[in-house]
Amino acid sequence: MRRSCRSPELQDDKLRSDTTTTLRTVLAMIREMTPRPSFVIASGDLTNHGDAASFRALGAMMEGFDIPVVWALGNHDTREGFHVGFLQAADGTDKPHDHDKVIDGIHVITLDTSNPLRIGGNLVPAQFDFLEAALDTHSDLPKIIVMHHAPALDADPAWEWEGLSFTATERLAALLKERAIAGILSGHIHQDRFTHWHGIPLVVGMGLHAALDPLHSGDSIHSLQGTSFSLCALRESGLTVTCVPLPSDRRELGVVTLDQLHANESARAALFAA
């Protein structure tokens, strides 16, 4: 979820769609579902700039929504903004927002893969310690892992920004080997994508901002009008995912080359370091 609000301090001319309206539409659709879902997963990029004001706006939009939500942080979010603006903590923190909880018989483990000032994701050693300890609990329950950046599918350096770093991906694969993981749910790449990663169902959701055109290839990325959310059901036979696309005319919203993408990342890092 990314936000576009009417308050002057929240006006964001870099957003390519009205995500506030989209979020409200999706929340209304979820409320009307029968049966209602046990919980909702928001897999990161909850805001566009990650500031506390944006997270306060998100919190206001979620007031009255009575279905549990599992929150993960993405590369557009900041940990300080989330803790101060959304959790209403007195002070921000740079600590990863990792957490786990049993909801309706499912053990949901959430990892903060946000890598400050970087597009791609990462996990630090302490997070692997947290994950290993969490995996060793609730052994009788199916486990879902939520992380904004999906594990890398191959080691093409040009596309490392798409997901978790190659180093973290390798360590995650080793840790999850022979573990009973029902699925990994992710976001980040603005596409609905489904695969098996070392035998684990890996689901990437498009999100509520824009779609990256999967039909376009080359050294640039084309953003199109398009959003969706997914319905997930965990059965004895495994994880089932059904996409719910919102109406779209596939109108082009923007084009960026990979060189521009990396240049923007470097410029942002330099700005914060100054």
C-alpha positions, 0 to 999 in steps of 0.5 A: 500500500502506498499513499496519496493524501489530500493534506498539503504536507502529504501531497506526493507528486511522484506517486503514479496513482491515487493509492488512498482511493484504491486502499479504501476500495479494497478495505471495503471489498474485504469487509464485504467478503463472506466468509471474512478472512482470518487476517490480512497481510500488508507485505510492505511499502506501506507508504511512499516516503516512510515519514511519520506523517504518512504512517499517521495517515495510514493509521487513520485510514485503518481505524475501524478495520476489525480484521487482524492485519500483519504489517511488514516493512518495505524499502519505501518505509522507514523503521523510525516513521513506522514506530513513531507515526503508526505505532505511536511510540515516543521514539523511533528505532532502527531495529528491524520490525520482526515479529511472529504470531499464531492467527487462526491456527497458522503461525505467521512469521514476519521478517523486516527485509527493508535495507535502509536507503536501498531498493533491494532487501537484506537480512542481518545475522540477528534476524536469522537468529530470530527466524530460527528461534521462531521456526522452532516454536509451534511445531504442530502448526503450519507456518507462513513467512511474510517478507517484503522482498522475495528470495532471489530466484537466480543470481543475475547481478542486474536484477538483485534489486528485485528481491532479497540479496543473494547472500541473504537468499542463500542463508535463508535457503539453508535455514529453511531446508527440510522445514515445513513452510506452507508459503512465503508471501511477498511484494515489492516488484509490482507484479503477481508472481507465483513460483516454487522456491526450493520446494516452498510456494512463493507468492508475490503480490502486485499491490495497490500502486501500479503494475510493472509490465511483465510483457516488456523486456530490456533495460527499462521498466514500464509502469502501468495502471493496475492493482490487485490483492490476493485471496489465500486459503491454506488447505490440507493439500497446500496453499491456494492463491486467487488474484483479485484484479481491480479494473485497469486499462493498462495505461502507461504511467511511467518508464525508468531504466535500470541505470536511472533506478540505481542512480536514484538509489545512490543519490538518495543514499548520498543525500541522507549521508550528507 
